[in-house]
Amino acid sequence: MKNCGNCKYHVHEDIDDGYVCVNSDSEHCADWTDDDYSCEEWVEKEDRKLEG
């Protein structure tokens, strides 16, 4: 499912302990976003698992 929860531009913000969209092409850019939000500019989040 394409939503903010798995979008690379859904970034944790320490100010309010929430998440903000940082995709300059998105209508939600600079908005607080929830995991279930979505938009046309969604980009898959890269898997950041550590190997070792």
A tleap script that builds the chain and sets N, CA, C and O, in Angstrom:
source leaprc.protein.ff14SB
mol = sequence {
  NMET LYS ASN CYS GLY ASN CYS LYS TYR HIE
  VAL HIE GLU ASP ILE ASP ASP GLY TYR VAL
  CYS VAL ASN SER ASP SER GLU HIE CYS ALA
  ASP TRP THR ASP ASP ASP TYR SER CYS GLU
  GLU TRP VAL GLU LYS GLU ASP ARG LYS LEU
  GLU CGLY
}
set mol.1.N position { 0.838 -1.178 0.000 }
set mol.1.CA position { 0.000 0.000 0.000 }
set mol.1.C position { 0.887 1.247 0.000 }
set mol.1.O position { 1.813 1.342 0.806 }
set mol.2.N position { 0.622 2.182 -0.872 }
set mol.2.CA position { 1.399 3.413 -0.960 }
set mol.2.C position { 0.801 4.451 -0.018 }
set mol.2.O position { -0.247 5.031 -0.303 }
set mol.3.N position { 1.479 4.683 1.113 }
set mol.3.CA position { 1.039 5.703 2.049 }
set mol.3.C position { 2.246 6.333 2.725 }
set mol.3.O position { 3.371 5.875 2.528 }
set mol.4.N position { 2.032 7.363 3.510 }
set mol.4.CA position { 3.144 8.079 4.145 }
set mol.4.C position { 3.975 7.172 5.052 }
set mol.4.O position { 5.180 7.380 5.187 }
set mol.5.N position { 3.363 6.190 5.663 }
set mol.5.CA position { 4.077 5.302 6.563 }
set mol.5.C position { 5.224 4.560 5.911 }
set mol.5.O position { 6.170 4.166 6.593 }
set mol.6.N position { 5.161 4.359 4.594 }
set mol.6.CA position { 6.261 3.684 3.905 }
set mol.6.C position { 6.839 4.539 2.767 }
set mol.6.O position { 7.389 4.012 1.800 }
set mol.7.N position { 6.704 5.861 2.899 }
set mol.7.CA position { 7.276 6.798 1.928 }
set mol.7.C position { 8.610 7.334 2.436 }
set mol.7.O position { 8.760 7.613 3.625 }
set mol.8.N position { 9.560 7.474 1.549 }
set mol.8.CA position { 10.897 7.945 1.935 }
set mol.8.C position { 10.876 9.390 2.428 }
set mol.8.O position { 11.806 9.807 3.119 }
set mol.9.N position { 9.854 10.157 2.097 }
set mol.9.CA position { 9.775 11.561 2.492 }
set mol.9.C position { 8.967 11.804 3.771 }
set mol.9.O position { 8.725 12.957 4.129 }
set mol.10.N position { 8.555 10.763 4.448 }
set mol.10.CA position { 7.823 10.841 5.720 }
set mol.10.C position { 8.884 10.799 6.823 }
set mol.10.O position { 9.351 9.721 7.192 }
set mol.11.N position { 9.267 11.971 7.353 }
set mol.11.CA position { 10.440 12.109 8.208 }
set mol.11.C position { 10.047 12.467 9.637 }
set mol.11.O position { 9.201 13.333 9.859 }
set mol.12.N position { 10.675 11.786 10.611 }
set mol.12.CA position { 10.420 12.067 12.021 }
set mol.12.C position { 10.961 13.435 12.384 }
set mol.12.O position { 12.075 13.794 12.004 }
set mol.13.N position { 10.168 14.199 13.123 }
set mol.13.CA position { 10.530 15.547 13.547 }
set mol.13.C position { 10.547 15.596 15.065 }
set mol.13.O position { 9.547 15.280 15.709 }
set mol.14.N position { 11.675 15.988 15.641 }
set mol.14.CA position { 11.828 16.013 17.097 }
set mol.14.C position { 11.000 17.102 17.778 }
set mol.14.O position { 10.703 16.991 18.968 }
set mol.15.N position { 10.629 18.136 17.056 }
set mol.15.CA position { 9.912 19.263 17.642 }
set mol.15.C position { 8.632 18.810 18.342 }
set mol.15.O position { 8.390 19.166 19.495 }
set mol.16.N position { 7.822 18.032 17.649 }
set mol.16.CA position { 6.529 17.594 18.180 }
set mol.16.C position { 6.447 16.078 18.264 }
set mol.16.O position { 5.378 15.524 18.522 }
set mol.17.N position { 7.585 15.398 18.044 }
set mol.17.CA position { 7.642 13.945 18.035 }
set mol.17.C position { 6.641 13.353 17.035 }
set mol.17.O position { 6.063 12.291 17.265 }
set mol.18.N position { 6.452 14.066 15.921 }
set mol.18.CA position { 5.559 13.600 14.867 }
set mol.18.C position { 6.327 13.427 13.570 }
set mol.18.O position { 7.557 13.370 13.568 }
set mol.19.N position { 5.600 13.345 12.469 }
set mol.19.CA position { 6.205 13.150 11.158 }
set mol.19.C position { 5.782 14.263 10.206 }
set mol.19.O position { 4.651 14.746 10.255 }
set mol.20.N position { 6.715 14.662 9.334 }
set mol.20.CA position { 6.505 15.742 8.385 }
set mol.20.C position { 6.864 15.252 6.983 }
set mol.20.O position { 7.792 14.462 6.811 }
set mol.21.N position { 6.125 15.726 5.991 }
set mol.21.CA position { 6.462 15.437 4.594 }
set mol.21.C position { 7.534 16.427 4.147 }
set mol.21.O position { 7.389 17.637 4.324 }
set mol.22.N position { 8.620 15.893 3.562 }
set mol.22.CA position { 9.701 16.753 3.079 }
set mol.22.C position { 9.885 16.641 1.563 }
set mol.22.O position { 10.937 17.005 1.038 }
set mol.23.N position { 8.874 16.143 0.865 }
set mol.23.CA position { 8.925 16.043 -0.594 }
set mol.23.C position { 8.415 17.359 -1.182 }
set mol.23.O position { 7.228 17.671 -1.084 }
set mol.24.N position { 9.316 18.125 -1.789 }
set mol.24.CA position { 8.943 19.446 -2.316 }
set mol.24.C position { 7.920 19.367 -3.454 }
set mol.24.O position { 7.310 20.380 -3.797 }
set mol.25.N position { 7.722 18.189 -4.041 }
set mol.25.CA position { 6.730 18.019 -5.103 }
set mol.25.C position { 5.341 17.664 -4.576 }
set mol.25.O position { 4.374 17.641 -5.336 }
set mol.26.N position { 5.244 17.390 -3.286 }
set mol.26.CA position { 3.976 16.950 -2.705 }
set mol.26.C position { 3.116 18.118 -2.239 }
set mol.26.O position { 3.628 19.137 -1.775 }
set mol.27.N position { 1.814 17.956 -2.368 }
set mol.27.CA position { 0.876 18.950 -1.849 }
set mol.27.C position { 0.926 19.002 -0.321 }
set mol.27.O position { 0.438 19.960 0.278 }
set mol.28.N position { 1.510 17.984 0.314 }
set mol.28.CA position { 1.611 17.909 1.772 }
set mol.28.C position { 2.971 18.355 2.307 }
set mol.28.O position { 3.234 18.221 3.502 }
set mol.29.N position { 3.834 18.882 1.444 }
set mol.29.CA position { 5.185 19.287 1.847 }
set mol.29.C position { 5.125 20.258 3.024 }
set mol.29.O position { 4.375 21.234 3.003 }
set mol.30.N position { 5.923 19.977 4.040 }
set mol.30.CA position { 6.028 20.767 5.271 }
set mol.30.C position { 4.805 20.605 6.184 }
set mol.30.O position { 4.689 21.314 7.184 }
set mol.31.N position { 3.900 19.691 5.855 }
set mol.31.CA position { 2.740 19.406 6.703 }
set mol.31.C position { 3.048 18.238 7.628 }
set mol.31.O position { 3.817 17.342 7.281 }
set mol.32.N position { 2.438 18.259 8.814 }
set mol.32.CA position { 2.472 17.080 9.681 }
set mol.32.C position { 1.665 16.003 8.980 }
set mol.32.O position { 0.566 16.272 8.495 }
set mol.33.N position { 2.195 14.782 8.919 }
set mol.33.CA position { 1.514 13.701 8.216 }
set mol.33.C position { 1.392 12.467 9.098 }
set mol.33.O position { 2.239 12.213 9.954 }
set mol.34.N position { 0.334 11.712 8.878 }
set mol.34.CA position { 0.115 10.440 9.567 }
set mol.34.C position { 0.481 9.306 8.619 }
set mol.34.O position { 0.546 9.500 7.405 }
set mol.35.N position { 0.717 8.132 9.172 }
set mol.35.CA position { 1.103 6.976 8.372 }
set mol.35.C position { 0.103 6.648 7.270 }
set mol.35.O position { 0.500 6.164 6.209 }
set mol.36.N position { -1.185 6.900 7.496 }
set mol.36.CA position { -2.191 6.500 6.520 }
set mol.36.C position { -2.483 7.554 5.454 }
set mol.36.O position { -3.323 7.313 4.587 }
set mol.37.N position { -1.824 8.708 5.485 }
set mol.37.CA position { -1.961 9.705 4.425 }
set mol.37.C position { -1.285 9.172 3.164 }
set mol.37.O position { -0.460 8.262 3.238 }
set mol.38.N position { -1.630 9.734 2.017 }
set mol.38.CA position { -0.961 9.372 0.769 }
set mol.38.C position { -1.090 10.520 -0.231 }
set mol.38.O position { -1.905 11.425 -0.053 }
set mol.39.N position { -0.264 10.468 -1.294 }
set mol.39.CA position { -0.352 11.457 -2.361 }
set mol.39.C position { 0.255 10.867 -3.631 }
set mol.39.O position { 0.811 9.769 -3.609 }
set mol.40.N position { 0.146 11.596 -4.723 }
set mol.40.CA position { 0.639 11.136 -6.024 }
set mol.40.C position { 2.169 11.113 -6.099 }
set mol.40.O position { 2.722 10.447 -6.975 }
set mol.41.N position { 2.855 11.810 -5.221 }
set mol.41.CA position { 4.314 11.918 -5.267 }
set mol.41.C position { 5.013 10.908 -4.362 }
set mol.41.O position { 6.189 11.084 -4.044 }
set mol.42.N position { 4.320 9.864 -3.947 }
set mol.42.CA position { 4.863 8.836 -3.061 }
set mol.42.C position { 6.100 8.191 -3.672 }
set mol.42.O position { 6.128 7.894 -4.867 }
set mol.43.N position { 7.148 7.972 -2.827 }
set mol.43.CA position { 8.374 7.289 -3.241 }
set mol.43.C position { 8.691 6.242 -2.182 }
set mol.43.O position { 8.697 6.541 -0.988 }
set mol.44.N position { 8.953 5.019 -2.618 }
set mol.44.CA position { 9.187 3.919 -1.688 }
set mol.44.C position { 10.373 4.201 -0.769 }
set mol.44.O position { 11.431 4.646 -1.213 }
set mol.45.N position { 10.170 3.931 0.528 }
set mol.45.CA position { 11.231 4.088 1.520 }
set mol.45.C position { 12.246 2.978 1.326 }
set mol.45.O position { 11.877 1.819 1.133 }
set mol.46.N position { 13.522 3.329 1.376 }
set mol.46.CA position { 14.583 2.335 1.247 }
set mol.46.C position { 14.694 1.542 2.532 }
set mol.46.O position { 14.508 2.086 3.620 }
set mol.47.N position { 14.997 0.249 2.412 }
set mol.47.CA position { 15.178 -0.615 3.569 }
set mol.47.C position { 16.525 -0.288 4.205 }
set mol.47.O position { 17.563 -0.364 3.547 }
set mol.48.N position { 16.503 0.077 5.486 }
set mol.48.CA position { 17.735 0.492 6.148 }
set mol.48.C position { 18.215 -0.524 7.180 }
set mol.48.O position { 18.728 -0.143 8.231 }
set mol.49.N position { 18.054 -1.806 6.891 }
set mol.49.CA position { 18.512 -2.838 7.793 }
set mol.49.C position { 20.037 -2.882 7.802 }
set mol.49.O position { 20.683 -2.751 6.762 }
set mol.50.N position { 20.589 -3.066 8.980 }
set mol.50.CA position { 22.039 -3.178 9.111 }
set mol.50.C position { 22.484 -4.610 8.873 }
set mol.50.O position { 21.880 -5.548 9.392 }
set mol.51.N position { 23.512 -4.775 8.109 }
set mol.51.CA position { 24.053 -6.111 7.872 }
set mol.51.C position { 25.217 -6.350 8.822 }
set mol.51.O position { 25.975 -5.433 9.140 }
set mol.52.N position { 25.347 -7.569 9.260 }
set mol.52.CA position { 26.503 -7.831 10.086 }
set mol.52.C position { 26.230 -8.796 11.093 }
set mol.52.O position { 27.113 -9.131 11.883 }
savepdb mol mol.pdb
quit
